[in-house]
Amino acid sequence: MSLDGPTCKHNWNLFNPNPCPECAKERPEATSPFIGETRLQWAWDSTSLGWLKTCPRLYQYSMIEGWRAKHTKIDLAFGIEYHWGIENYDRRRLLGEDHETALHFVVREVLARTYQHPDFLATDDTLKTRPTLIRSLVWYLEEFKEDNAKTIILANGKPAVELSFRMSLDWGPAGERPYALSGHIDRMVEFAGQIFVMDHKTTKMTLSASYFSQFEPDNQMSLYTLASQIVWSTPTKGVIIDAAQIAVGFTKFDRAPVYRTTGQLDEWMVDLHIYLAQNEQYVRDNYWPMNDKACRLCVFKKICSKDPEVRHIFLKSDFKKLPWNPLAVR
């Protein structure tokens, strides 16, 4: 997607998550979130930054070494298809299609996209399945076909749906390139006279005040609010969490706004500076310490419970390599 923003010398938009092919030839590291052959990350998203904030050892295993559990949950694939369906419905409605036509297109395409999909075939999850995915999309699009939250139109005339961003910071490792923040925003909307990012979530949790409270504060929502203000110059007030509770016999929807003040975003940036400086020290030491107070629900708990001398054996046995790249198109 072409977005408003500065361009490189080859006229490639710098907010586009795909690196300029000419710049990539001149500077190969432009396609990698790491500087050259080092372990120093320059391009960050909410996922990689969340790993670092939670536990440096979690960051090492997940981001630097790229380990993933061999038997991954269905959550990611389910969420991707759910997002894809809503995004493409919104696009087609904004282009003038009626509700039924856009809905039929989305259902047909998602059925095709998930047919023989390995994650849906392999899962033993009884809640997030192909039938509950289609049901959730149909029910959601029926419920919000006359949505009070209206998709805004960007200055370039395009709808603010599935927006990828990359923004450079004004500092970086000494003598190296500046840090950059990247990510993908589901939608930007006007609601009750204010601008919000809208973020779609699917969950098995009950949609209650306690569910929505987990996003205040929250690393991802702060980044999305900040990015929308800077990249698209919008007076964004925060993020509307647009949640779908997936159950065996029903899907329930609810929304709640989470606000970010200027002071909160400034504080987030101050903290970011500290976290990235700490990571520079970890890189220099080639050591990412374990935060053992974050182990209880961590996927690497079994690994970190072993003696350091044998952890690599269990990593190779129980995990697979699947690198995460904040610059990749989702």
GILIN-V71617 format. One record per helix or strand. SS is the DSSP state (H for helix, E for strand). FROM is the first residue (numbers start at 0). TO is the last residue. Records with the same first field share a line. If there is no record, write none. Layout:
SS = FROM-TO / FROM-TO
This chain:
E = 6-6 / 12-12 / 33-33 / 40-40 / 42-43 / 66-68 / 149-150 / 152-152 / 158-158 / 160-171 / 177-190 / 193-202 / 235-245 / 250-258 / 318-320
H = 20-25 / 27-30 / 45-53 / 55-63 / 74-93 / 98-113 / 117-121 / 129-142 / 208-212 / 218-230 / 261-284 / 291-293 / 300-303 / 310-317
